[in-house]
């Protein structure tokens, strides 16, 4: 692992991203999670559902030896879900059916059938495809969709393959990945909040933020300007990464300071998101 900050690369995979049919929000979310745990994303690559291109990018990422590579997309049951086969090819590993992954898929479709979301729990060839992965991979339960994620630790780096559907990606990351993230990043917490102000002039906010930043240097604080207008409400984002149990108190202290400073300046707060 890198001496100070684990180095991370991200591969976003899917023709729908390159065609503009779907907006990629996974990069934004993953970057925030990595940064919040003390890691550094040094490269993000967006590629289509071409197995040769995926395999080449996987090999190149492995050869750069980051601490971990996250992939997003291409884990499903359809013919254009090619990621895991391409990852196996790129790494020179057999692409095999994983018994633990089969059990996860069977269990998940049984749950979906009981809930009436699918007509049958049968393990069809298409569903069974989601249990195939590079040899040596550990499957990660998916409580939102059906395709398991993948944790694959190699001597050079670790590959973490996640679904492209944001809700599924977030579920696996925040639940099934927890012990693996602890191994990768160590015991760190992350907390974030967004304050929507009634101020439309960033120059007015600047001295207020300067004072809060000076008092809470461990918290990253940034105002987000878009354009001028009568209806513009500038937002201020706060985020902090710290030792286990320390991030949330640090965030709350900075947030309280900011709200008090805004109130003294006569600037209202429309909303706070955490």
Rosetta silent file (secondary structure, phi, psi, omega in degrees, C-alpha in Angstrom):
SEQUENCE: XXXXXXXXXXXXXXXXXXXXXXXXXXXXXXXXXXXXXXXXXXXXXXXXXXXXXXXXXXXXXXXXXXXXXXXXXXXXXXXXXXXXXXXXXXXXXXXXXXXXXXXXXXXXXXXXXXXXXXXXXXXXXXXXXXXXXXXXXXXXXXXXXXXXXXXXXXXXXXXXXXXXXXXXXXXXXXXXXXXXXXXXXXXXXXXXXXXXXXXXXXXXXXXXXXXXXXXXXXXXXXXXXXXXXXXXXXXXXXXXXXXXXXXXXXXXXXXXXXXXXXXXXXXXXXXXXX
SCORE:     score description
SCORE:     0.000 S_00000001
   1 L     0.000  147.798  178.867    0.000    0.000    0.000 S_00000001
   2 L   -59.200  149.716 -170.440    1.107    3.569   -0.688 S_00000001
   3 L   -58.510  -43.209 -174.433    2.925    5.150    2.234 S_00000001
   4 L  -111.194  -58.818 -175.811    0.355    7.848    3.069 S_00000001
   5 L  -119.588  123.914  174.525   -2.744    7.667    0.864 S_00000001
   6 L   -56.258  133.593  179.845   -3.920    4.536   -0.969 S_00000001
   7 E   -93.447  131.640 -172.800   -3.883    5.243   -4.710 S_00000001
   8 E  -125.196  142.102  170.185   -7.067    4.321   -6.532 S_00000001
   9 E  -121.860  152.344 -177.445   -8.071    4.039  -10.182 S_00000001
  10 E  -128.367  131.682  173.288  -11.636    3.790  -11.503 S_00000001
  11 E  -113.892  114.871  176.389  -12.875    2.147  -14.700 S_00000001
  12 E   -98.348  122.081 -170.459  -16.404    3.159  -15.709 S_00000001
  13 E  -120.811  127.373  175.911  -17.711    0.652  -18.241 S_00000001
  14 L   157.618  127.398  175.639  -20.765    0.936  -20.463 S_00000001
  15 H   -59.270  -33.307 -177.034  -21.798    2.007  -23.948 S_00000001
  16 H   -62.254  -28.301  177.166  -24.721    3.865  -22.394 S_00000001
  17 H   -72.075  -47.025 -177.219  -22.286    6.269  -20.719 S_00000001
  18 H   -69.413  -27.162  179.027  -20.360    7.019  -23.924 S_00000001
  19 L   -82.507  -10.638 -178.125  -23.591    7.449  -25.921 S_00000001
  20 L    80.765   11.140  178.144  -24.933    9.956  -23.401 S_00000001
  21 L   -73.756  -30.084 -178.361  -27.976    7.799  -22.650 S_00000001
  22 L  -130.636  133.728  176.301  -27.050    7.600  -18.960 S_00000001
  23 L   -82.499  130.667 -179.932  -25.280   10.209  -16.850 S_00000001
  24 L   -78.345  108.058  173.630  -22.350    8.802  -14.906 S_00000001
  25 L  -104.795  -11.659 -177.148  -22.872    9.600  -11.223 S_00000001
  26 H   -66.620  -36.114  178.364  -20.835    6.651   -9.958 S_00000001
  27 H   -59.723  -48.996  179.745  -17.497    8.406  -10.528 S_00000001
  28 H   -56.560  -47.772 -175.987  -18.570   11.352   -8.390 S_00000001
  29 H   -67.294  -44.793 -179.680  -19.836    9.100   -5.610 S_00000001
  30 H   -64.474  -40.704  178.946  -16.841    6.764   -5.613 S_00000001
  31 H   -60.399  -40.632  178.344  -14.369    9.672   -5.626 S_00000001
  32 H   -65.109  -41.307 -179.806  -16.053   11.123   -2.564 S_00000001
  33 H   -65.761  -42.399 -179.995  -15.957    7.790   -0.769 S_00000001
  34 H   -64.874  -48.918 -179.952  -12.292    7.221   -1.590 S_00000001
  35 H   -60.515  -38.064 -178.919  -11.268   10.745   -0.603 S_00000001
  36 H   -67.601  -21.990  178.554  -13.257   10.451    2.578 S_00000001
  37 L   -99.005   11.837  175.981  -11.333    7.360    3.582 S_00000001
  38 L    89.265    6.795  178.603   -7.981    8.987    3.002 S_00000001
  39 L   -89.564  173.444  178.588   -7.400    7.595   -0.486 S_00000001
  40 E  -132.570  120.264  173.514   -6.486    9.438   -3.690 S_00000001
  41 E   -82.010  118.493 -177.712   -8.116    8.790   -7.048 S_00000001
  42 E  -104.885  -10.129 -179.751   -5.373    9.320   -9.600 S_00000001
  43 E  -160.125  136.705  170.957   -7.165    8.185  -12.758 S_00000001
  44 E  -126.985  128.796 -179.247  -10.721    7.688  -14.046 S_00000001
  45 E  -124.977  132.719  177.612  -11.271    5.985  -17.406 S_00000001
  46 E  -111.480  124.045 -177.643  -14.601    5.611  -19.223 S_00000001
  47 E  -136.989  161.906 -179.566  -14.822    2.817  -21.794 S_00000001
  48 L   -87.621 -175.850 -177.669  -17.487    0.938  -23.706 S_00000001
  49 L   -85.404   59.540  177.782  -18.621   -2.669  -23.603 S_00000001
  50 L  -113.703  114.349 -173.607  -15.761   -3.943  -25.750 S_00000001
  51 H   -60.878  -33.708  179.346  -14.048   -6.953  -24.151 S_00000001
  52 H   -68.452  -41.059  178.608  -10.715   -6.249  -25.846 S_00000001
  53 H   -67.104  -43.651  178.876  -10.689   -2.634  -24.675 S_00000001
  54 H   -60.046  -47.412 -178.606  -11.733   -3.618  -21.144 S_00000001
  55 H   -60.842  -40.563 -179.899   -9.026   -6.295  -20.973 S_00000001
  56 H   -65.690  -41.845  179.323   -6.381   -3.851  -22.204 S_00000001
  57 H   -67.409  -36.050  177.656   -7.377   -1.208  -19.647 S_00000001
  58 H   -64.189  -45.586  178.314   -7.373   -3.819  -16.881 S_00000001
  59 H   -61.159  -43.970 -178.470   -3.845   -4.938  -17.804 S_00000001
  60 H   -63.771  -40.743  178.710   -2.641   -1.338  -17.960 S_00000001
  61 H   -64.362  -43.614  178.091   -4.178   -0.556  -14.574 S_00000001
  62 H   -59.718  -41.391 -177.058   -2.582   -3.640  -13.017 S_00000001
  63 H   -69.469  -23.947  176.421    0.799   -2.671  -14.436 S_00000001
  64 H   -78.956  -14.453  173.535    0.558    0.813  -12.894 S_00000001
  65 L    57.655   49.522  169.587    0.155   -0.955   -9.528 S_00000001
  66 L   -68.920  171.392  177.560   -2.343    1.283   -7.721 S_00000001
  67 L   -70.512  -32.501  177.994   -3.562    0.046   -4.372 S_00000001
  68 E  -156.950  152.918  174.214   -6.972   -0.739   -5.860 S_00000001
  69 E  -123.977  121.232  173.824   -8.955   -0.497   -9.087 S_00000001
  70 E   -95.567  133.049  169.471  -12.729   -0.038   -8.934 S_00000001
  71 E  -114.560  149.978  179.612  -14.784   -1.012  -11.975 S_00000001
  72 E  -133.020  124.684  175.372  -18.421   -0.052  -12.449 S_00000001
  73 L   106.256  153.293  171.757  -20.819   -1.694  -14.886 S_00000001
  74 L    82.115   27.927 -179.676  -21.191   -4.854  -16.916 S_00000001
  75 L  -105.523    0.500 -171.270  -21.960   -7.452  -14.236 S_00000001
  76 L   -80.812 -167.322 -172.476  -25.508   -8.323  -15.279 S_00000001
  77 L   -90.748   -6.228 -173.822  -27.141  -11.245  -17.121 S_00000001
  78 L   -87.379  167.806 -174.320  -27.286   -9.837  -20.663 S_00000001
  79 L   -65.905  -23.747 -179.546  -24.901  -10.469  -23.536 S_00000001
  80 L   -90.345    4.164  173.993  -23.401   -6.983  -23.330 S_00000001
  81 L   -89.332   93.433 -167.007  -22.433   -7.466  -19.662 S_00000001
  82 L  -115.754    1.087 -167.313  -18.842   -8.412  -20.379 S_00000001
  83 H   -59.704  -50.874 -172.353  -16.796   -6.931  -17.575 S_00000001
  84 H   -68.872  -36.271  175.628  -15.857   -9.975  -15.505 S_00000001
  85 H   -64.231  -40.023 -179.866  -14.947  -12.120  -18.502 S_00000001
  86 H   -70.689  -36.571  176.288  -12.801   -9.258  -19.806 S_00000001
  87 H   -62.131  -44.320  178.648  -11.173   -8.699  -16.395 S_00000001
  88 H   -60.570  -44.868  179.536  -10.267  -12.388  -16.276 S_00000001
  89 H   -63.185  -43.242 -178.579   -8.828  -12.214  -19.801 S_00000001
  90 H   -64.549  -29.847 -178.606   -6.885   -9.049  -19.044 S_00000001
  91 H   -96.868   -1.458 -179.771   -5.335  -10.595  -15.965 S_00000001
  92 L    70.240   32.152 -178.854   -4.683  -13.975  -17.550 S_00000001
  93 L  -111.207  150.005  173.889   -6.991  -15.774  -15.112 S_00000001
  94 L   -62.311  144.699  176.500   -9.571  -18.497  -15.790 S_00000001
  95 E  -101.700  106.697 -166.991  -13.159  -17.260  -16.012 S_00000001
  96 E  -129.830  161.206  173.136  -15.043  -19.732  -13.833 S_00000001
  97 E   -77.903  132.109 -178.297  -18.304  -20.303  -12.035 S_00000001
  98 L  -102.346  121.021 -174.917  -17.971  -19.427   -8.364 S_00000001
  99 H   -60.404  -40.047  179.205  -19.951  -21.706   -6.039 S_00000001
 100 H   -65.670  -38.165  178.495  -20.456  -18.986   -3.419 S_00000001
 101 H   -67.168  -38.503  176.505  -21.682  -16.598   -6.106 S_00000001
 102 H   -58.323  -45.272  179.732  -24.132  -19.228   -7.389 S_00000001
 103 H   -61.250  -39.595  178.777  -25.557  -19.521   -3.870 S_00000001
 104 H   -64.825  -43.206 -179.574  -25.934  -15.728   -3.655 S_00000001
 105 H   -65.581  -43.615  178.019  -27.740  -15.559   -6.994 S_00000001
 106 H   -59.943  -46.518 -179.678  -30.048  -18.453   -6.048 S_00000001
 107 H   -62.655  -41.760 -177.080  -30.856  -16.836   -2.704 S_00000001
 108 H   -66.745  -42.972 -179.886  -31.486  -13.452   -4.273 S_00000001
 109 H   -71.131  -28.672  173.227  -33.879  -14.731   -6.925 S_00000001
 110 H   -63.873  -41.660  177.592  -35.739  -16.748   -4.313 S_00000001
 111 H   -63.934  -45.137 -178.298  -36.236  -13.519   -2.363 S_00000001
 112 H   -64.593  -36.481  178.217  -37.339  -11.638   -5.483 S_00000001
 113 H   -67.477  -41.425  178.482  -39.800  -14.408   -6.387 S_00000001
 114 H   -62.111  -34.948 -179.236  -41.312  -14.369   -2.878 S_00000001
 115 L   -81.803   -5.869  179.301  -41.752  -10.627   -3.170 S_00000001
 116 L    80.725   14.063 -178.029  -43.439  -11.008   -6.545 S_00000001
 117 L   -83.786  -23.587  174.336  -40.743   -9.039   -8.385 S_00000001
 118 L  -131.593  154.900 -174.845  -39.868  -11.932  -10.715 S_00000001
 119 L   -76.035  -28.325 -175.143  -42.093  -14.734  -12.005 S_00000001
 120 L  -145.517  151.558  176.749  -39.726  -17.572  -11.156 S_00000001
 121 L   -97.214    8.675 -176.762  -36.692  -18.285   -8.983 S_00000001
 122 L   -57.360  142.006  178.247  -35.257  -20.741  -11.527 S_00000001
 123 L   -86.742   84.215 -179.433  -31.507  -20.550  -12.062 S_00000001
 124 L   -74.057  164.500  176.953  -31.563  -19.849  -15.793 S_00000001
 125 H   -56.603  -36.785 -179.800  -28.363  -19.701  -17.871 S_00000001
 126 H   -65.807  -40.699  178.047  -28.616  -15.890  -17.897 S_00000001
 127 H   -71.445  -37.797  179.465  -28.823  -15.742  -14.106 S_00000001
 128 H   -63.891  -29.951  178.668  -26.089  -18.337  -13.726 S_00000001
 129 H   -56.607  -32.886 -177.843  -23.827  -16.101  -15.860 S_00000001
 130 L   -70.994   -7.477  177.409  -23.751  -13.590  -12.982 S_00000001
 131 L   -99.790    5.332  176.762  -21.941  -16.188  -10.853 S_00000001
 132 E   -94.928  135.924 -175.474  -18.992  -16.455  -13.270 S_00000001
 133 E  -160.130  170.776  178.161  -15.919  -14.430  -12.382 S_00000001
 134 E   -59.549  141.704  179.254  -12.105  -14.516  -12.418 S_00000001
 135 L   -59.317  135.379 -179.076  -10.663  -17.442  -10.512 S_00000001
 136 L    94.496   -5.773 -178.888   -9.751  -16.481   -6.957 S_00000001
 137 L   -76.150  152.727  173.748  -12.388  -13.729   -6.696 S_00000001
 138 E  -107.729  121.711  179.256  -14.602  -13.304   -3.642 S_00000001
 139 E   -75.546  147.462 -178.062  -18.263  -12.517   -4.477 S_00000001
 140 E  -116.745  123.038 -177.164  -19.956   -9.634   -2.682 S_00000001
 141 L   -57.943  141.190  177.983  -23.704   -9.836   -1.871 S_00000001
 142 L  -116.066  109.448 -174.825  -25.987   -7.425   -3.719 S_00000001
 143 L   -89.516   -6.674 -178.100  -29.096   -6.635   -1.655 S_00000001
 144 L  -104.554  -47.850  176.680  -30.638   -4.292   -4.236 S_00000001
 145 L  -105.437 -142.532 -177.989  -30.098   -6.078   -7.541 S_00000001
 146 L  -127.128  -30.080 -174.903  -28.966   -9.600   -8.293 S_00000001
 147 L   -76.026  123.384  176.855  -25.418   -9.551   -9.678 S_00000001
 148 L   -66.069  149.536  168.662  -22.764  -10.038   -6.965 S_00000001
 149 E   -79.909  179.758 -175.728  -19.860   -7.660   -6.816 S_00000001
 150 E  -137.998  135.175  169.978  -16.288   -8.951   -6.887 S_00000001
 151 E  -117.120  121.051 -177.348  -13.206   -8.548   -4.690 S_00000001
 152 E  -133.356  105.289 -178.092  -10.049   -9.858   -6.342 S_00000001
 153 E   -94.263  125.516  179.042   -6.754   -9.354   -4.547 S_00000001
 154 L  -118.657  166.184  176.384   -3.594   -9.737   -6.632 S_00000001
 155 L   -60.544  -34.117 -175.645    0.072   -9.197   -5.760 S_00000001
 156 L   -84.275  -35.779 -174.967    0.123   -5.981   -7.810 S_00000001
 157 L  -165.775 -179.512  175.806   -3.229   -4.483   -6.867 S_00000001
 158 E  -121.871  131.392  175.622   -6.813   -5.277   -5.859 S_00000001
 159 E  -101.295  131.592  177.868   -9.734   -5.207   -8.286 S_00000001
 160 E  -123.664  108.907 -175.088  -13.179   -4.342   -6.940 S_00000001
 161 E  -103.501  124.044 -174.962  -15.895   -4.849   -9.565 S_00000001
 162 E  -124.392  155.353  176.602  -19.276   -3.264   -8.868 S_00000001
 163 L   -64.293  161.221  178.361  -22.571   -3.023  -10.778 S_00000001
 164 L   -84.541  -22.342  178.507  -23.279    0.080  -12.826 S_00000001
 165 L   -66.592  119.696 -172.711  -26.707    0.732  -11.302 S_00000001
 166 H   -53.737  -42.108 -178.022  -25.943    3.422   -8.680 S_00000001
 167 H   -64.020  -36.752  178.675  -28.209    1.986   -5.977 S_00000001
 168 H   -71.043  -43.742  178.546  -26.594   -1.442   -6.323 S_00000001
 169 H   -57.975  -46.634 -178.095  -23.081   -0.016   -6.376 S_00000001
 170 H   -65.663  -38.914 -179.762  -23.751    2.015   -3.232 S_00000001
 171 H   -63.387  -47.678 -179.454  -25.328   -0.936   -1.411 S_00000001
 172 H   -64.316  -43.271 -178.149  -22.386   -3.253   -2.038 S_00000001
 173 H   -60.741  -45.588 -171.992  -19.860   -0.531   -1.219 S_00000001
 174 H   -86.165  -10.868 -178.902  -21.466    0.483    2.067 S_00000001
 175 H  -120.078  -73.148 -174.404  -22.375   -3.022    3.261 S_00000001
 176 H   -63.873  -28.859 -175.963  -20.619   -6.038    1.738 S_00000001
 177 L   -83.655   -8.122 -171.749  -17.351   -4.166    1.173 S_00000001
 178 H   -49.479  -52.131 -178.703  -16.970   -2.892    4.735 S_00000001
 179 H   -67.320  -30.592  179.534  -14.333   -5.388    5.967 S_00000001
 180 H   -72.597  -37.719  177.385  -12.419   -5.158    2.689 S_00000001
 181 H   -66.343  -33.755  176.781  -12.398   -1.351    2.796 S_00000001
 182 H   -62.826  -40.198  176.847  -11.028   -1.555    6.313 S_00000001
 183 H   -65.557  -38.726 -175.463   -8.165   -3.636    4.953 S_00000001
 184 H   -76.437  -46.521 -172.107   -7.611   -1.201    2.084 S_00000001
 185 H  -106.316  -14.096 -174.412   -7.957    2.157    3.827 S_00000001
 186 L    85.564 -176.657 -175.624   -7.563    1.391    7.499 S_00000001
 187 L   -84.071   89.689  179.491   -9.883    2.541   10.263 S_00000001
 188 E  -133.167  149.724  176.517  -11.161    5.858    8.956 S_00000001
 189 E  -112.356  159.387  176.678  -14.519    7.587    8.935 S_00000001
 190 E  -137.443  137.394  176.773  -16.015   10.014    6.438 S_00000001
 191 E  -141.697  145.141 -177.831  -18.776   12.566    6.959 S_00000001
 192 E  -147.597  155.622  177.437  -20.195   15.204    4.650 S_00000001
 193 E  -152.378  154.728  176.082  -22.919   17.829    4.530 S_00000001
 194 E  -126.813  130.241  178.972  -24.237   20.442    2.109 S_00000001
 195 E  -109.564  122.100  176.195  -25.642   23.785    3.217 S_00000001
 196 E   -97.196  113.079 -174.663  -27.962   25.624    0.828 S_00000001
 197 E   -94.570  166.817  174.019  -27.780   29.310    1.690 S_00000001
 198 L   -93.252   16.921 -179.287  -30.041   32.234    0.838 S_00000001
 199 L  -102.873  135.318  178.337  -26.989   34.071   -0.492 S_00000001
 200 L  -110.189    7.486 -176.161  -26.374   34.457   -4.227 S_00000001
 201 L  -121.354  109.347 -176.576  -23.053   36.302   -4.052 S_00000001
 202 H   -64.712  -28.222 -179.622  -19.980   34.143   -3.472 S_00000001
 203 H   -67.706  -26.091  176.257  -17.866   37.185   -2.617 S_00000001
 204 H   -74.689  -36.038  179.490  -20.105   37.778    0.418 S_00000001
 205 H   -72.731  -27.725 -171.346  -19.641   34.206    1.561 S_00000001
 206 H   -52.221  -51.314 -178.322  -15.867   34.265    1.105 S_00000001
 207 H   -67.427  -29.446  177.946  -14.859   35.975    4.400 S_00000001
 208 H   -67.193  -46.982 -179.801  -17.331   33.841    6.362 S_00000001
 209 H   -65.275  -36.416  179.853  -15.933   30.643    4.919 S_00000001
 210 H   -58.601  -42.811 -179.052  -12.373   31.849    5.458 S_00000001
 211 H   -68.222  -40.575  179.972  -13.023   32.189    9.189 S_00000001
 212 H   -67.616  -42.285  178.246  -14.698   28.774    9.459 S_00000001
 213 H   -60.477  -42.248 -179.614  -11.905   27.089    7.494 S_00000001
 214 H   -63.190  -34.054 -178.528   -9.303   28.671    9.762 S_00000001
 215 H   -82.710  -20.541 -176.782  -11.109   27.356   12.839 S_00000001
 216 L  -134.332   66.781 -173.998  -11.661   23.862   11.410 S_00000001
 217 L   -64.482  -18.911 -179.271   -8.668   23.079    9.165 S_00000001
 218 L   -78.903  -11.567 -178.079   -9.416   19.346    9.181 S_00000001
 219 L  -102.838  129.099  176.693  -12.729   19.935    7.372 S_00000001
 220 E   -83.346  121.042 -176.036  -12.762   20.611    3.619 S_00000001
 221 E  -125.490  129.609 -175.376  -15.173   23.486    2.985 S_00000001
 222 E  -147.620  131.322  173.186  -16.048   24.775   -0.466 S_00000001
 223 E   -87.542  148.732 -177.571  -18.714   27.079   -1.884 S_00000001
 224 E  -119.472  108.189  178.648  -20.234   26.129   -5.219 S_00000001
 225 L   -97.944  144.144  176.118  -21.108   28.968   -7.579 S_00000001
 226 L  -120.254  -58.405  179.746  -23.049   28.434  -10.810 S_00000001
 227 L  -160.535  168.842  175.970  -24.389   31.752  -12.062 S_00000001
 228 L   -88.745  147.728  178.205  -25.839   35.029  -10.864 S_00000001
 229 L   170.498  157.853 -176.850  -29.597   35.418  -10.540 S_00000001
 230 L   -64.221  -28.338 -175.957  -32.394   36.399   -8.212 S_00000001
 231 L   -98.355    6.225 -176.456  -33.251   32.773   -7.506 S_00000001
 232 L   -76.787  130.137  174.694  -29.671   31.539   -7.005 S_00000001
 233 L  -123.293  108.981 -177.057  -28.934   29.985   -3.613 S_00000001
 234 L   -68.265  143.535  177.055  -25.267   29.144   -3.234 S_00000001
 235 E  -108.590  147.447  177.668  -24.405   25.830   -1.633 S_00000001
 236 E  -121.062  126.237  178.831  -21.505   25.140    0.679 S_00000001
 237 E  -104.150  141.003  176.601  -20.136   21.616    0.987 S_00000001
 238 E  -127.123  134.427  176.694  -18.292   20.327    4.036 S_00000001
 239 E  -147.950  149.657 -178.517  -16.479   17.004    4.206 S_00000001
 240 E  -149.931  138.963  172.976  -14.003   15.432    6.567 S_00000001
 241 E  -116.335  134.454 -178.573  -12.034   12.217    6.775 S_00000001
 242 E  -157.497 -179.625  177.400  -10.635   11.178   10.120 S_00000001
 243 E   -61.451  157.400 -176.227   -9.858    8.409   12.522 S_00000001
 244 L   -51.477  125.394  178.410  -12.697    6.116   13.488 S_00000001
 245 L    86.830   -2.495 -175.608  -15.310    8.058   15.452 S_00000001
 246 L  -105.453  -20.654 -174.024  -13.787   11.487   14.805 S_00000001
 247 H   -67.007  -48.957 -176.742  -15.198   12.535   11.426 S_00000001
 248 H   -62.784  -46.467  176.921  -18.802   13.173   12.421 S_00000001
 249 H   -59.896  -38.823  178.745  -18.018   15.307   15.520 S_00000001
 250 H   -64.158  -41.862  178.416  -15.555   17.393   13.472 S_00000001
 251 H   -63.461  -46.617 -177.394  -18.170   17.911   10.760 S_00000001
 252 H   -62.125  -37.457  178.954  -20.886   18.868   13.249 S_00000001
 253 H   -65.490  -44.217  179.561  -18.598   21.415   14.914 S_00000001
 254 H   -67.193  -38.948  179.930  -17.727   23.067   11.598 S_00000001
 255 H   -64.024  -43.333  178.536  -21.356   22.972   10.471 S_00000001
 256 H   -63.474  -42.616  178.040  -22.545   24.655   13.666 S_00000001
 257 H   -60.383  -44.235 -179.369  -19.838   27.319   13.329 S_00000001
 258 H   -63.383  -45.903 -179.213  -20.844   27.974    9.716 S_00000001
 259 H   -63.224  -39.281  177.104  -24.539   28.267   10.519 S_00000001
 260 H   -64.524  -42.853 -179.648  -23.827   30.657   13.384 S_00000001
 261 H   -65.725  -38.802  177.505  -21.570   32.789   11.174 S_00000001
 262 H   -64.793  -42.255  179.970  -24.174   32.895    8.414 S_00000001
 263 H   -63.134  -41.276  178.854  -26.854   33.921   10.903 S_00000001
 264 H   -63.492  -30.252  179.630  -24.672   36.747   12.262 S_00000001
 265 L   -86.349    0.925  179.926  -24.216   37.983    8.703 S_00000001
 266 L    77.131   22.310 -179.486  -27.957   37.919    8.101 S_00000001
 267 L  -105.464  121.391 -179.017  -27.762   35.035    5.643 S_00000001
 268 L   -79.103  161.149  175.124  -30.438   32.410    5.957 S_00000001
 269 E  -113.056  117.983 -178.009  -30.009   28.677    5.455 S_00000001
 270 E   -77.136  -35.670 -174.747  -32.601   27.155    3.156 S_00000001
 271 E  -165.378  150.898  173.146  -31.633   23.550    3.738 S_00000001
 272 E  -127.704  124.019  176.617  -28.943   21.271    5.169 S_00000001
 273 E  -108.651  135.710  177.639  -28.290   17.861    3.627 S_00000001
 274 L  -124.427    0.000    0.000  -26.229   15.225    5.447 S_00000001
